[in-house]
């Protein structure tokens, strides 16, 4: 008698399990249909692979990548390693997904920095500085050179650092290490918001 009870209860369990499997498969099919409709709509309207999305909707690892980029951009961390430790994200994960995350500031925000360099009175230091600056996602908007004195000259660089992907300090330190540069002074930081 107990065997027949066990058999009937196992049949009921199978029916319940098959019902939940059916519901899951229906839900999956509906989700796939909605996703394919959205994908088709996006492909027909958008020419690139980026969409603007509220950061609260992002998975935590992408939120952390955004936070790392903000820390570096705003000077809250001097190195990528420091920023990664602060938000608790491995550098491996950051490097794997960093190009998938772009910070968006709108069209009106601009950040400029004016930097005064004391350099050797030769062509090479300015060329080296321009080459280093060109390695970053920034735009040099002006370069002004003063009169030479005692073999040195002052050169003032105005740089749009809106899209800078490292901290300002890291950017400036890299420029300080340029051969022929003796002193670096930040004259002004301008934020147009």
Backbone as CSV, one residue per row, in Angstrom:
resi,resn,N_x,N_y,N_z,CA_x,CA_y,CA_z,C_x,C_y,C_z
1,UNK,0.818,-1.191,0.000,0.000,0.000,0.000,0.860,1.252,0.000
2,UNK,1.919,1.194,0.753,2.770,2.372,0.810,3.438,2.623,-0.535
3,UNK,3.690,1.556,-1.316,4.279,1.731,-2.637,3.353,2.485,-3.570
4,UNK,2.072,2.212,-3.503,1.125,2.924,-4.369,1.014,4.390,-3.967
5,UNK,1.128,4.688,-2.662,1.116,6.098,-2.214,2.359,6.819,-2.722
6,UNK,3.494,6.150,-2.632,4.747,6.756,-3.107,4.679,7.005,-4.607
7,UNK,4.126,6.038,-5.360,4.012,6.196,-6.800,3.097,7.357,-7.164
8,UNK,1.961,7.459,-6.479,1.039,8.552,-6.797,1.625,9.902,-6.409
9,UNK,2.358,9.966,-5.296,2.960,11.248,-4.918,4.086,11.619,-5.880
10,UNK,4.830,10.623,-6.374,5.884,10.939,-7.325,5.289,11.388,-8.664
11,UNK,4.133,10.847,-9.057,3.447,11.285,-10.280,2.987,12.726,-10.117
12,UNK,2.463,13.071,-8.947,2.026,14.450,-8.692,3.217,15.402,-8.748
13,UNK,4.349,14.987,-8.161,5.542,15.828,-8.198,5.994,16.060,-9.632
14,UNK,5.958,15.007,-10.457,6.347,15.151,-11.859,5.430,16.121,-12.580
15,UNK,4.120,16.041,-12.303,3.182,16.973,-12.929,3.463,18.402,-12.498
16,UNK,3.718,18.600,-11.208,4.017,19.952,-10.709,5.305,20.460,-11.338
17,UNK,6.333,19.600,-11.373,7.600,20.000,-11.975,7.453,20.300,-13.457
18,UNK,6.678,19.514,-14.168,6.503,19.767,-15.602,5.724,21.056,-15.824
19,UNK,4.766,21.380,-14.948,4.044,22.651,-15.048,4.994,23.824,-14.860
20,UNK,5.878,23.756,-13.853,6.805,24.869,-13.627,7.814,24.970,-14.769
21,UNK,8.238,23.842,-15.337,9.139,23.862,-16.482,8.447,24.511,-17.670
22,UNK,7.169,24.171,-17.899,6.419,24.781,-18.994,6.311,26.287,-18.813
23,UNK,6.021,26.732,-17.592,5.925,28.176,-17.329,7.260,28.860,-17.575
24,UNK,8.347,28.227,-17.155,9.671,28.807,-17.367,9.995,28.889,-18.851
25,UNK,9.675,27.848,-19.588,9.996,27.861,-21.016,9.158,28.898,-21.756
26,UNK,7.906,29.064,-21.353,7.062,30.106,-21.961,7.644,31.478,-21.661
27,UNK,8.049,31.685,-20.415,8.648,32.968,-20.028,9.927,33.214,-20.814
28,UNK,10.760,32.189,-20.959,11.993,32.341,-21.731,11.699,32.691,-23.178
29,UNK,10.705,32.020,-23.781,10.348,32.313,-25.173,9.880,33.751,-25.316
30,UNK,9.033,34.202,-24.375,8.551,35.589,-24.414,9.714,36.566,-24.279
31,UNK,10.627,36.286,-23.342,11.785,37.158,-23.140,12.640,37.236,-24.397
32,UNK,12.871,36.071,-25.026,13.667,36.054,-26.248,12.994,36.856,-27.345
33,UNK,11.667,36.761,-27.430,10.926,37.500,-28.450,11.059,39.002,-28.211
34,UNK,10.881,39.421,-26.947,11.000,40.846,-26.618,12.408,41.340,-26.911
35,UNK,13.413,40.552,-26.528,14.805,40.936,-26.769,15.082,41.038,-28.266
36,UNK,14.577,40.092,-29.045,14.828,40.153,-30.489,14.119,41.349,-31.122
37,UNK,12.914,41.699,-30.624,12.216,42.880,-31.133,12.999,44.149,-30.812
38,UNK,13.494,44.236,-29.591,14.272,45.406,-29.188,15.555,45.479,-30.011
39,UNK,16.222,44.347,-30.199,17.449,44.313,-30.991,17.202,44.785,-32.417
40,UNK,16.110,44.313,-33.015,15.777,44.724,-34.382,15.522,46.220,-34.441
41,UNK,14.823,46.745,-33.425,14.536,48.181,-33.384,15.823,48.982,-33.255
42,UNK,16.707,48.525,-32.388,17.976,49.230,-32.185,18.803,49.205,-33.457
43,UNK,18.909,48.047,-34.087,19.702,47.932,-35.308,19.173,48.832,-36.415
44,UNK,17.876,49.020,-36.467,17.319,49.851,-37.531,17.489,51.343,-37.246
45,UNK,17.658,51.734,-35.978,17.708,53.158,-35.645,19.088,53.666,-35.255
46,UNK,19.965,52.809,-34.763,21.234,53.252,-34.222,22.373,52.754,-35.092
47,UNK,23.344,53.654,-35.348,24.462,53.284,-36.192,25.637,52.735,-35.397
48,UNK,25.712,53.027,-34.071,26.819,52.491,-33.279,26.306,51.545,-32.216
49,UNK,27.232,51.051,-31.415,26.876,50.028,-30.443,26.607,50.575,-29.041
50,UNK,26.518,51.876,-28.863,26.334,52.448,-27.539,24.910,52.929,-27.334
51,UNK,24.448,52.780,-26.110,23.157,53.320,-25.713,23.367,54.080,-24.417
52,UNK,22.526,55.039,-24.163,22.582,55.797,-22.927,21.648,55.123,-21.941
53,UNK,22.189,54.757,-20.780,21.400,54.017,-19.803,21.720,54.543,-18.412
54,UNK,20.727,54.576,-17.552,20.916,55.018,-16.177,21.858,54.053,-15.475
55,UNK,22.872,54.582,-14.798,23.867,53.719,-14.168,23.276,52.779,-13.128
56,UNK,22.136,53.142,-12.544,21.492,52.282,-11.549,21.020,50.969,-12.178
57,UNK,20.833,50.960,-13.484,20.382,49.748,-14.177,21.548,48.825,-14.546
58,UNK,22.768,49.311,-14.399,23.931,48.524,-14.786,24.269,47.461,-13.743
59,UNK,24.817,46.334,-14.181,25.335,45.360,-13.219,26.451,46.003,-12.397
60,UNK,26.681,45.495,-11.209,27.610,46.137,-10.277,29.019,46.293,-10.841
61,UNK,29.516,45.322,-11.623,30.878,45.464,-12.140,30.991,46.655,-13.087
62,UNK,29.944,46.960,-13.856,29.990,48.111,-14.742,29.832,49.412,-13.955
63,UNK,29.050,49.386,-12.892,28.957,50.556,-12.012,30.328,50.855,-11.408
64,UNK,31.046,49.798,-11.055,32.380,49.981,-10.481,33.358,50.534,-11.520
65,UNK,33.229,50.108,-12.769,34.089,50.639,-13.830,33.813,52.124,-14.025
66,UNK,32.541,52.506,-14.006,32.176,53.925,-14.097,32.806,54.684,-12.939
67,UNK,32.705,54.140,-11.738,33.245,54.795,-10.538,34.761,54.940,-10.640
68,UNK,35.446,53.908,-11.126,36.901,53.991,-11.300,37.260,55.113,-12.267
69,UNK,36.555,55.171,-13.389,36.842,56.220,-14.374,36.589,57.607,-13.784
70,UNK,35.533,57.735,-12.987,35.250,59.022,-12.348,36.332,59.386,-11.334
71,UNK,36.766,58.426,-10.541,37.829,58.681,-9.561,39.105,59.159,-10.241
72,UNK,39.457,58.501,-11.336,40.663,58.894,-12.056,40.506,60.256,-12.717
73,UNK,39.341,60.491,-13.280,39.084,61.747,-13.972,39.062,62.931,-13.021
74,UNK,38.447,62.757,-11.887,38.275,63.847,-10.931,39.413,63.949,-9.926
75,UNK,40.383,63.052,-10.031,41.528,63.121,-9.129,41.290,62.475,-7.777
76,UNK,40.239,61.682,-7.634,39.963,61.012,-6.367,40.893,59.845,-6.113
77,UNK,41.579,59.376,-7.142,42.581,58.314,-7.012,43.727,58.652,-7.957
78,UNK,44.933,58.409,-7.508,46.089,58.751,-8.331,46.427,57.678,-9.350
79,UNK,46.130,56.435,-9.006,46.462,55.345,-9.929,45.241,54.462,-10.157
80,UNK,45.314,53.709,-11.220,44.256,52.755,-11.524,44.153,51.715,-10.412
81,UNK,45.293,51.300,-9.897,45.302,50.316,-8.814,44.580,50.858,-7.582
82,UNK,44.855,52.121,-7.214,44.179,52.741,-6.066,42.672,52.793,-6.277
83,UNK,42.266,53.196,-7.467,40.829,53.297,-7.772,40.177,51.920,-7.726
84,UNK,40.853,50.909,-8.273,40.323,49.548,-8.251,40.154,49.028,-6.838
85,UNK,41.131,49.328,-5.979,41.032,48.903,-4.579,39.893,49.627,-3.870
86,UNK,39.719,50.917,-4.180,38.666,51.683,-3.511,37.275,51.158,-3.835
87,UNK,37.051,50.752,-5.074,35.717,50.262,-5.455,35.616,48.743,-5.414
88,UNK,36.715,48.076,-5.045,36.748,46.618,-4.911,36.459,45.919,-6.245
89,UNK,37.277,46.262,-7.255,37.170,45.624,-8.568,38.576,45.261,-9.029
90,UNK,38.740,44.055,-9.538,40.064,43.635,-9.998,40.444,44.408,-11.259
91,UNK,41.738,44.629,-11.423,42.214,45.323,-12.617,41.960,44.488,-13.871
92,UNK,41.958,43.189,-13.711,41.675,42.307,-14.841,40.257,42.551,-15.367
93,UNK,39.286,42.628,-14.446,37.901,42.896,-14.840,37.787,44.282,-15.451
94,UNK,38.466,45.252,-14.851,38.435,46.620,-15.392,38.942,46.629,-16.833
95,UNK,40.105,46.037,-17.076,40.685,46.054,-18.426,39.840,45.267,-19.420
96,UNK,39.159,44.228,-18.955,38.317,43.429,-19.835,37.132,44.246,-20.355
97,UNK,36.586,45.136,-19.511,35.347,45.836,-19.877,35.479,47.349,-20.009
98,UNK,36.650,47.924,-19.817,36.795,49.383,-19.781,36.337,50.064,-21.072
99,UNK,36.556,49.424,-22.208,36.161,50.045,-23.472,34.663,49.956,-23.735
100,UNK,33.973,49.166,-22.930,32.520,49.046,-23.066,31.783,50.141,-22.304
101,UNK,32.515,50.872,-21.484,31.896,51.905,-20.643,32.501,53.252,-21.009
102,UNK,31.663,54.168,-21.444,32.092,55.530,-21.767,31.344,56.483,-20.838
103,UNK,32.064,57.414,-20.270,31.408,58.405,-19.423,30.738,59.439,-20.311
104,UNK,29.584,59.872,-19.907,28.830,60.867,-20.675,28.608,62.090,-19.804
105,UNK,29.048,63.240,-20.297,28.907,64.472,-19.540,27.945,65.453,-20.188
106,UNK,27.411,65.123,-21.312,26.580,66.076,-22.035,27.465,66.970,-22.880
107,UNK,26.854,67.742,-23.732,27.625,68.559,-24.667,28.137,69.857,-24.060
108,UNK,27.653,70.247,-22.898,28.026,71.548,-22.368,29.198,71.499,-21.399
109,UNK,29.535,70.337,-20.897,30.598,70.273,-19.900,31.960,70.205,-20.569
110,UNK,32.831,71.094,-20.161,34.207,71.112,-20.648,35.119,71.366,-19.466
111,UNK,36.264,70.734,-19.464,37.268,70.934,-18.436,38.574,71.301,-19.113
112,UNK,39.080,72.483,-18.798,40.337,72.947,-19.354,41.352,73.089,-18.239
113,UNK,42.604,72.905,-18.598,43.678,73.112,-17.647,44.770,73.901,-18.362
114,UNK,45.292,74.904,-17.683,46.404,75.692,-18.206,47.644,75.310,-17.420
115,UNK,48.671,74.864,-18.136,49.888,74.367,-17.510,51.072,75.182,-18.010
116,UNK,51.875,75.666,-17.062,53.075,76.428,-17.402,54.294,75.528,-17.214
117,UNK,55.028,75.324,-18.295,56.242,74.507,-18.255,57.455,75.413,-18.367
118,UNK,58.486,75.135,-17.583,59.800,75.748,-17.765,60.652,74.673,-18.418
119,UNK,61.077,74.960,-19.655,61.753,73.936,-20.452,63.039,74.483,-21.058
120,UNK,63.869,73.565,-21.565,65.066,73.977,-22.295,64.641,74.777,-23.521
121,UNK,65.423,75.786,-23.872,65.117,76.600,-25.048,65.565,75.871,-26.321
122,UNK,64.868,74.789,-26.607,65.118,73.993,-27.813,63.770,73.539,-28.346
123,UNK,63.783,73.020,-29.569,62.552,72.527,-30.172,62.072,71.211,-29.557
124,UNK,62.999,70.354,-29.181,62.660,68.995,-28.756,61.715,68.922,-27.554
125,UNK,61.919,69.717,-26.482,61.005,69.576,-25.333,59.533,69.841,-25.683
126,UNK,59.268,70.843,-26.498,57.878,71.125,-26.878,57.335,69.987,-27.734
127,UNK,58.144,69.476,-28.649,57.703,68.351,-29.479,57.432,67.124,-28.616
128,UNK,58.304,66.869,-27.641,58.094,65.724,-26.747,56.809,65.891,-25.941
129,UNK,56.583,67.111,-25.430,55.351,67.359,-24.660,54.117,67.147,-25.529
130,UNK,54.140,67.676,-26.729,52.996,67.507,-27.634,52.766,66.032,-27.964
131,UNK,53.842,65.279,-28.148,53.706,63.834,-28.418,53.111,63.100,-27.226
132,UNK,53.551,63.466,-26.014,52.990,62.821,-24.815,51.515,63.170,-24.656
133,UNK,51.192,64.438,-24.838,49.802,64.877,-24.702,48.923,64.161,-25.726
134,UNK,49.456,63.942,-26.911,48.690,63.288,-27.983,48.344,61.844,-27.654
135,UNK,49.027,61.245,-26.693,48.735,59.860,-26.300,47.480,59.766,-25.434
136,UNK,47.001,60.893,-24.950,45.822,60.923,-24.084,44.612,61.407,-24.884
137,UNK,43.400,61.069,-24.430,42.197,61.562,-25.128,41.869,63.002,-24.713
138,UNK,42.783,63.906,-25.032,42.628,65.326,-24.710,42.880,66.137,-25.969
139,UNK,42.589,67.432,-25.900,42.825,68.316,-27.031,43.641,69.512,-26.561
140,UNK,44.766,69.752,-27.207,45.572,70.934,-26.906,44.963,72.090,-27.677
141,UNK,44.473,73.102,-26.943,43.789,74.214,-27.607,44.698,75.403,-27.861
142,UNK,45.806,75.522,-27.098,46.739,76.639,-27.315,48.094,76.311,-26.717
143,UNK,49.138,76.796,-27.385,50.498,76.711,-26.863,51.123,78.082,-27.047
144,UNK,51.546,78.685,-25.949,52.188,79.999,-26.003,53.574,79.895,-25.389
145,UNK,54.549,80.456,-26.087,55.925,80.386,-25.613,56.426,81.784,-25.312
146,UNK,57.096,81.922,-24.153,57.657,83.215,-23.761,59.040,83.430,-24.352
147,UNK,59.684,84.523,-23.903,61.038,84.834,-24.373,62.051,84.004,-23.592
148,UNK,63.070,83.503,-24.291,64.084,82.698,-23.619,64.920,83.539,-22.648
149,UNK,65.334,82.880,-21.550,66.204,83.535,-20.575,67.071,82.458,-19.935
150,UNK,68.379,82.642,-19.990,69.338,81.710,-19.397,69.162,80.274,-19.926
151,UNK,68.872,80.135,-21.202,68.750,78.815,-21.814,67.431,78.110,-21.540
152,UNK,66.518,78.813,-20.836,65.209,78.233,-20.534,64.114,79.109,-21.114
153,UNK,62.944,78.542,-21.260,61.806,79.282,-21.784,60.541,78.767,-21.098
154,UNK,59.561,79.645,-20.939,58.257,79.245,-20.397,57.327,78.933,-21.564
155,UNK,56.611,77.819,-21.447,55.617,77.455,-22.451,54.312,77.157,-21.719
156,UNK,53.253,77.850,-22.129,51.933,77.677,-21.511,51.068,76.845,-22.450
157,UNK,50.576,75.721,-21.942,49.708,74.839,-22.710,48.300,74.922,-22.138
158,UNK,47.310,75.160,-22.986,45.901,75.053,-22.596,45.380,73.750,-23.182
159,UNK,44.830,72.892,-22.300,44.435,71.556,-22.722,43.006,71.270,-22.264
160,UNK,42.176,70.811,-23.194,40.828,70.357,-22.860,40.957,68.922,-22.363
161,UNK,40.718,68.727,-21.058,40.869,67.396,-20.458,39.510,66.756,-20.159
162,UNK,38.471,67.197,-20.836,37.126,66.666,-20.605,37.085,65.151,-20.688
163,UNK,37.773,64.560,-21.659,37.718,63.109,-21.870,38.931,62.373,-21.315
164,UNK,39.707,63.035,-20.464,40.891,62.414,-19.883,40.501,61.158,-19.118
165,UNK,41.196,60.051,-19.378,40.816,58.781,-18.759,41.732,58.364,-17.606
166,UNK,42.561,59.293,-17.132,43.367,59.099,-15.929,43.194,60.344,-15.071
167,UNK,43.713,60.327,-13.852,43.589,61.510,-13.000,44.436,62.655,-13.550
168,UNK,44.049,63.867,-13.209,44.833,65.036,-13.636,46.263,64.929,-13.141
169,UNK,46.404,64.495,-11.876,47.737,64.379,-11.280,48.604,63.395,-12.058
170,UNK,48.014,62.289,-12.462,48.754,61.291,-13.225,49.174,61.861,-14.584
171,UNK,48.264,62.578,-15.204,48.535,63.233,-16.492,49.696,64.218,-16.339
172,UNK,49.626,65.084,-15.320,50.667,66.096,-15.093,51.997,65.422,-14.762
173,UNK,51.971,64.387,-13.907,53.211,63.677,-13.555,53.874,63.077,-14.778
174,UNK,53.085,62.549,-15.694,53.638,62.001,-16.925,54.315,63.096,-17.743
175,UNK,53.698,64.272,-17.788,54.290,65.385,-18.533,55.557,65.900,-17.847
176,UNK,55.584,65.871,-16.511,56.776,66.307,-15.760,57.992,65.453,-16.088
177,UNK,57.766,64.187,-16.399,58.864,63.254,-16.685,59.428,63.400,-18.090
178,UNK,59.024,64.428,-18.808,59.499,64.635,-20.174,60.906,65.216,-20.157
179,UNK,61.776,64.664,-20.980,63.150,65.163,-21.076,63.140,66.630,-21.515
180,UNK,63.894,67.459,-20.794,63.975,68.882,-21.119,63.011,69.745,-20.331
181,UNK,62.134,69.123,-19.539,61.189,69.867,-18.696,61.805,70.025,-17.307
182,UNK,61.869,71.275,-16.822,62.472,71.542,-15.513,61.429,71.783,-14.429
183,UNK,60.381,72.525,-14.757,59.331,72.821,-13.783,57.969,72.765,-14.460
184,UNK,56.955,72.401,-13.669,55.582,72.376,-14.156,54.712,73.041,-13.101
185,UNK,53.874,73.964,-13.568,52.960,74.650,-12.648,51.566,74.693,-13.280
186,UNK,50.583,74.284,-12.505,49.203,74.377,-12.980,48.727,75.796,-12.685
187,UNK,48.408,76.527,-13.744,47.980,77.909,-13.588,46.506,78.007,-13.292
188,UNK,45.716,77.152,-13.940,44.266,77.310,-13.830,43.567,76.032,-14.274
189,UNK,42.499,75.698,-13.564,41.619,74.610,-13.962,40.245,75.223,-14.158
190,UNK,39.691,75.086,-15.337,38.409,75.707,-15.654,37.390,74.605,-15.929
191,UNK,36.311,74.594,-15.188,35.221,73.639,-15.418,34.009,74.400,-15.923
192,UNK,33.597,74.157,-17.149,32.379,74.742,-17.692,31.286,73.708,-17.560
193,UNK,30.361,73.919,-16.647,29.282,72.951,-16.442,27.953,73.653,-16.508
